[in-house]
Amino acid sequence: MMDQQGSLEQLISQIIIDRDIHTVFQPIWNHLHHQIIGYEALTRGPQHSLLRNPLKLLETAYQVNQGIELEWLLAEQAINRAQKIELSGRLFLNLSPRALLDDLPKSLSTLLKWQQLVPLVIEITESFRLVFTPQCQQFYATLREHNIQLALDDFGSGYASIQSLLQLLPDYLKLDGFFANNMLENLHTTAAIEQTVSLAEQLKTTIIAEGIETLEQLELITNLNIFLLQGYFIQKPAPTPMPLDHLQKLQMPTSDEPYTAASLLHKVAAIRPELPSHQLLEQMRKEPLMDYLAVVDKHNRVIGSISREQLLERLSGPFGHSLNQHTCVGDIMNSQPVVVENNWPLSDVGYKLSNAKKDDLEGIFIITHHGEYQGLGYALELLRRLSDYKLQLARYANPLTLLPGNVPLHRTLQNLLVQAEPFSVAYFDLNHFKPFNDYCGYERGDQMIQLVAQLLRQYLRLHARFVGHVGGDDFIVVFTKPRSQWELAIRQMLQAFANRSTTLYRQEDVLHGGIITRDRNGEEKFFPLTQLACGVTYWDNHLEASLEKISEMASLAKKQAKLSPGNIYYLTQSCMLSV
């Protein structure tokens, strides 16, 4: 045993001396806005070795008391490699609590030095229990003060628990790949993810779903409002990242919202991080309107921002000038500005601003085009424009669900007809809703209508051109994507309704599979539990282009769906031509 221990110790020591490790990077993809937000640095051990696997490598290193040294070496190698290939976005760096908290002053100084080279997110791995002493809490707070973000890795496994989440309050929560792998096999998995999403939203933590290996998993996860994705389907880890062409083809539907971030663009020149801070101060003194500037790298990509207030705070006071006279903009900038793409709908811009941390919110945001700097936008103008748009929507919105009604629907369909763009209309309706409403009361009836609206938003918003409530228990969704991209989401939504609507009944009614109440003729009758039906009709430029005909076809599809065992019916083009 001693010989084996000595052999392992010698092997790890040689790996550390030779630096015989290799760093690869895996992108983290924002599917909602079609852009890479950063890369996770991953490690591979010596080739043709039993320690090629990083988990086995680190496990062995800790067995011979060299784990902490190896972890920091892996992190340093990742920083050097990221710099060499000029990696864009944030670098997600794995460090265990044991390595991170072993020597707090040393860890802090090392990470602050690296932060000057590459914007960091520290992924706290689940291999050791997290510690939350006052000193550790101060350490985490200091990292945040210097724009180093935190991620809780592998949530749902190991030590990455709800307790750790509540104490750490990380910027990112990385959902263990178990969840994506088990969503189809276990309905409870979806319910657990929904609850995690709700908790993360309250804590202002952004979820990243790991282990996305298929298009089906991507669709399942994004249906649950998780849009930051990582896994082999996004891209396998590689020494040099490659373009994600297969994801660019999965284009998002065009929003009917009339304004985008581009409508708020103000062209303001950006500055480089190497500009001396005292020179910038002189420029700002000469130009009173220069209050906020974006900081870009040599590729014109945003790496930070700086404001007049922030600059004056650093350079004022009795010692401010002497302490900071040799600093550059890159030393004192905010490396977490609010950045949006020019094609984002204003509602998405508003959502990002509302979720920005207080320290990051200047009332100004940066607008980019395919990641390259374009100019600035102002929150006051955004609020004014959004208010005008929301007033227009509110005029035609259903008061119970706040979904748009008939007038916006007709406007959407008319636009599609004029553009000769193929589309599908899905008509949702509740089976046996009136008996339920009469039996359980109007309050429960309203709750069921609101449940449908909530599920439509949750499961179909990502795929749909329009989601609306056209009266009573009737809902319309318009798709411009191929059927293959949204059919699964509809089936998921119908199943979710079947599961969740039972909570609106008494337990004995659920056990009996329905209720006994009077029908329209006043006679007692058994009615099954309310189910949601969906009829789908398709239109292209070979068919009659009129709102009346489309409405007629959608109603026919809905009637057939209410008679179908699976509560979904597709009115095919041949059926439509024969009607």
N, C-alpha and C positions, 0 to 999 in steps of 0.2 A: 504493500500500500504506500509506504514511504517513497519507494522508487518511482511509483506511478505519479505521486504528488510532485516529486522533484522534476520528473520529466515534463509534466504539464506546466509547472512554473517556468522551466527553461524555455518551453515552446512559446508561452505567452511573452516572456521577456524578449525573445528573439523577434517576435512579431512587432513588439513596441519599438525595439531598436531599429529594425529594418523598415518600420512604417509599412509593413506588408499588408496594407488594407486599401480598399478601393471605395470611393464614394460615388453613389448614383443618385439621381434625383427623380422624384415622381411629382407631377403637377397636381395642384388642387384647382379644380375647375368650377367657375361660377356659371351654372347652366342657365340661370335666369338672364344674365347679361352677356353670356358668351365670351368670357375672358378668363385667363389664368390669374389667380390672385397671388400665387406663390408656389414654392416647391418644398417638399419634404426631403431632407437629406437622409439617405439610407446607406448602410454599410455592407460591404461584402468582404469576407476574410480572404486569406490566401487561396489562390486557385488550387484545385486538385487536393484540397485539404478537408479533413473532417470539421474544421472550424470555419469553413466557407460561410455557413449559416450564421448571421449576426447574433441570434439569440443564443446559439450554442457557444459562440465566441465569447460573449459577455458572461454567460453562466460559468464557463471555464475560468475566465479571468477572475471572477469573484471567488471561485473555489480556492484560488491560490493568492488571494488578497491583493490582486492587481486590477480589480474592476474599475475603481475610481480613476486611476491613472489612464486606463484604456479608454474610458468614456470621454475624458477630456481630449485625448488624442484624436478620437474619432470626430469630435466636434471641431477641433482645430483643422483637421484635414478637410472637413466639409466647407468651412469658411474659406480656406485657401482655394479650393476647387471652384467654389461659387464665384469668387473674385476673378479667377483665371478665365472662366467662360462667360463672365459678365451676365450672370443669372439675373433675370428681371423679377420683380415682385419680392415678396417676403420669403426669407429662408426659415423653414420650420426645422428646428434643431432638437433632437431627442436627448434629454438628460434625465436620469432617474433622480428621485428625491435624495437618495443616498449620496450621489455625486454632487448634486447641486448644493446641498446643505452641509456638506462635510467641513468646508472652510468658507464661511459666508463672506468675509472680506475679499478673499482671493477670487471666489466665484463672481462677486459683484464687479471687481475691477476688470476681470477677464471679459465678462459679457459686455460691459460698457465700452471696452476697447473694440470688441468685435462689432458692436452696434454702429460704430463710426464707419465701418467698412461695408456692412450688409444689414438691411432692416431685418430684425430678428423676431421670431415667435419661438418661445421655448416650450417644447412639448414635454410635459412632465409625465413620464411613463409610469405604468401601473405596476412595475416589478417590485417596488418597495412602498411601504405605507408612507403617506404624506404626513409631514409634521407641521403643526400650526402654533408654535410657541410665539410669544410677542416678538422675539428677534427674527423669526422666520417671516412673520406677517410684515414686519418692517422691510425685510429683504424684498418680498414680493412687491410691496408698495414702491420701493425705490426703483425697481425695474420698470414699473409702469410710468413713474415720473420721467424716465429717460426713454419713453416710447418703445420699450421692449414688451411685446405682448406675451400672454401666457395661453397655453392650450392644455386641456386635460385630455390625455390620450386614452384610447381603448375604453371609453365610458361603457359601463355595463359588464366589465370583466375585472378580475384582479382586485386591486385596491381603489379603482376609479369608481367611487360610489357617489350617491346623492349627498352624503355628508361632505365628501371632498369637494364636490361641486359648490355647495352652499358656503363652504369656508374659503375656498380659493377664488370664487367668482371669476372664472377665466374669461378671456376674450373669445376663445373658441372651445367648443366641446366636440371631441372626435368620437363619433358613434362607432362602436366596435362592429367589425364586419359580420358578426353573428346575426345582427338584425336584418341586413340586406339579404343574407343567405336564407333566412327562415321566414320571410314575409309570406311566401306562397304556401308554405306547409302549415303555418300556425297563425290563425287569425288573431290570437292574443298578442303576437309580436307587433302587429300594426297598431293595436290599442296602446301598447307600451310606448311605441314611437310617438304617437299622437300626444300622450301625456308629457313625454320628454320635450317635445317641440313647444308645448304650452308653457312648461316650466322655464325653458331656455329664453323664450320671449319675455317673460316677466323679469328674468335676471339680466336681460340685454346681452345674452351670450349667443354667439352664432354657431350653429351646428354644422359640422363637416361629416358626411357619411363616408365611412371607409368600406373597402371590400366591394366596390361596384365593378362587377365582372361581366355583366351582360346589359344589353339595351333594355330588357324587361326590368331588371333591377333598377336601372336609372329611372324608368318611367314610374315604377312603384314608389320610389323614394321621393321623386320630385312632386308626385301627386300629394304628398304629405307636407308640402311646403318646406322641403329641405333642398337647397339649390347648390350648396358647396359639396363637391363630390371628388372622391379619390378612389382609385382602383385600377385594375388591369384594363377595363373597358375604356377608361379615360386615357391612360397610357401606362405601359410597363416602366418600371424604373430603368433609367439609362444614364450613361456618363454625360451625355449631352442631350438636352431635351429637343424634341422634334415638334413640328407643327401638328395641331390636332384637327386635321382636315375632316376626319369622319364626324367630329362633333360640330364643326362649322356647317355641315350639311343638314343637321337637325335644327333648322331655323325655327325661331319662335314666331308665332302668329303676329301679324301687324295689329297693333292696338288701334281701336277706333277713337282713342283719345286724341283730340286735334292738335295738341301741343307736345313738343319734346324739349329736352334740355337745350337743344340747339336754338330754340326760340328765345332763350335767355342769355345767349352768348355775348360777352363783352371781350373784345380782343385786347388783352393786356400782356405786354411782354413779360416773359419769365426770366429768372436769373439762374446762375450756376452756383453750385455749392461752394466752390473755391473763392467766391467773391469775399474780400475782407469785410467784416461786419461794420467797421467804422466808415468804410466807403459807402456802404448801403445807407447808413444813417445820414451821411451828407446828402445823398440823393433824395432821401425822404424829406429832409429839411427844405430842400429846394423845390420839391413838388408836393404841395399840401394834399393832393388827392391820391397820392401813392400810399395807401393804407395796408394793402395785402398783396403779396406776390407769391406765385408758384415757383418752386425750385425744381429744375429738371436736370437730368444727366445729359451726356453728350449725344444720346439717341433721342432727345426731346421727350423722354418719359418722366413722369412726375415722381419725384422722390421725397418731396416735402413741401412745406409752405412756411412763410414768415410774415408776421404782421408788424405794423408800426409799434403797437402796444407791447408786443413781445420783445422787440428790439430795444425799446427804451427801458423796459424793465431790467434787461441784462446790462445795459451800458450806463444806466443812471446810478445815483447814489455816490457816497464818498469814495468807494473803491471800485465801482462798476467799470469805469473806463480803464483803469490800470490793470484790473484782472482780466478784462476781455479785449484789450487792444489788439492782441494777436490772433483772435478767433476769426474763423470764417463762417459764412452763412450755414454751411453744413454742420458746424459744431452746435449751433443753437436753434436750428429750424425745428418745426413740428413735423415729425416723420409720419404722422397719421392724419393728413388732411382728408376732408371729404371729397372724393373723386368720383365723377359719374361720366358715363359715355354720352355723346351728343344725341344718340337715338333713343335714350331712355324716356319713357312717358313721364310726365311731371309727377304723377302719383308715386312712381318708383323713386324719383329724386326726393320727394317729400318724405317717403318712408325711410330712406337712408339718413336724411337729416334728423329725423325724429329719433333714430336709433344711435346717433352719434353720441359719444360720451361728452359730457359738459365741457371738458378741457379741449376737445377737438373742434368744438362748434364756434365758429367765428361769425356766423351769419353770411358767410361766403363759401362757395364750393368751386371746385376746379372741374372744368369740362374737357374731356379728351375725345379723340377719334381714333379707334383701334389702338388705344393705349397711348397715343401721342398727344402732347399738350396742345390745346386750342385756345383756351381763354378762361375767364371767370364767369360765375353766375352769382346772383344775389338772392338771399333767402326772402327778403321782402317782396321782390318781384315775383318769385315763385309762389308765395302765399297769395298775392293778389291774383295771379293767373289761375291758380288752383281754385280760389274762392269763386271766381267767375264761372269756371267750368263746373264746379260742384253745384252751383245755383242752377245751371242749365239742367244738370242731371236730376237734381231734387224736384224740379218742376214736373218731371215725368216719372219719378221713381215710385215704386210701390211703398206705401208708408209702413207696412209690416216688415218687409224684408230689406227695404232700401235698394233693391235691385231695379235696374231700368225697366221701363214698361214698353208699351206698343210703339210710341213715337220713335224712341231711339232704335227699336228693332227694325221698324220700317226704313229708317234712315240707313241703317247698316246694310239691309238687304238691297236697297236701291243702289247704294254705292257699289256693291258687288256685281249687280246686274249691269250697271254702266261700264264697269271695268271688265266685264265678261270673265270674271274669275270664278272657277268652279267652287262650290261649297256644299255642305250638308247641314240640314236643319234637324236637330233632335228635339222632339216635343215630349216633355215629361208630364205625367199626370198620375194622381193617386187613385188606386183602386179601393172601392168601399170607403171613401173618405167621409161621405155624408152620414152614413150610419155611425161611424166612429165619432164624428163631431156631435151628433145628437146624443149619443150614449155617454161620452166622456166629458162633454161640455166644450164651449167655445175656447176657453183658455187652453185646454189640451190641444184643440184643433189648431190654434195659432202656433203653439209650440211645434206641432208636426210640420206646419208650413215653414216655419223658421229653420227646422232641422233640414228640410230639403234644400233651402237656400244656402245654408252653411255647407252642406256636402257638395253642392254644385260648385261653390267657390273653392272648396278645398281640393276636390279631385279634378275639376275640369278647367279651372281658370288658366292653368298653364297652357292648355291645348286650344282654348276657344278664342274665337274672334269676338263673340258676344255671349253674355250670360244674362238672362232677363226673366222677370216675373210678370206675366201678361194678364194676371187676374186669377182670383180664386186659388185653386190648386194646380194651375197650369204654368209651366216654366218652359222657356225656349233657350236652346244653346245653338250657336252657329259655329261651325268648324270650316276652316279653309285648308286644313292639313289633310293628308290621306287618311282613310279609315284606320289603317294599321297603326297609326300613331295615337289614336284616342279611344279605340274600341275597348281596350283593356281597362282604361280609366273609367269608362261608363259602367262596365261590369263590376269593377271594384266599388264604385259609388252605390250601385243598386244593392250590393251585398252589405255595405256599411249601413245603408238605410234599414235593411231587413234586421240587422243586429241591434241597431240603436233605437229604432222606433218602438221596440217592445217595452222599453222603459216607460212609455206613455200609457201603457195598459196596466190593469191590475194583474197580479201574478197568476190568479186563477184563470183569467182570460187568456193569458199566454199559454198556460198548461192545456187549455181546451182548444187552442188554435184559433180563437175568434170570440165573437160576442153574439148574444141573442137580443135583438131589439126590433122595433117595428120598421117595416119598409114604407115606401111611399104610399101604399094603399092602407096603411094602418095595421097590417097583419104582422104578427111576430115571426121572425125569421132568423136563421143563423147566418152571420156574415164573417168570413175569414178575416184574419188580421190584415190591416191595410198594407198594401205593397205599392212600390213605385214602379210605374211602367214607362217605357221609353220607345217611341217610334221615330225612326230616322228616315228621312228622304234626301235624295241627292239631286243637285241641279248642275247642269253645264250648258254651254251655249247651243247645244242641239235641241234643247227643250224650250217650251214657251216661256218668254221672259216677262212675267207679270207677278205682282205681289199676290193677286187673287189666286192664281194657279198654284203658287208655292204654298200658300195658306191651305188650299184645298188638299194638296198632297200631304202636307204635314199632319193635318187632321185625320186623314185616312190612315197614315202610318201609326198615329197614336191609337186609333180605335183597334187596329190589328194587334198592337202591342198589349192592350188591355185584355185581349183574348188569348195571348200567347203564354205557354207555361213558364218560359224563362223571363217574362215581362220585358222583353226587348224584341223589336221587329224592324227589319230593314226593308223598306219599300224600294225594290230594285228598279232600274231604268226601264226594263221591259214592262214591268207592271205599270209604271207611270205613263208610258206611251200608249198603253191599251185602255187607260181610264178615260 
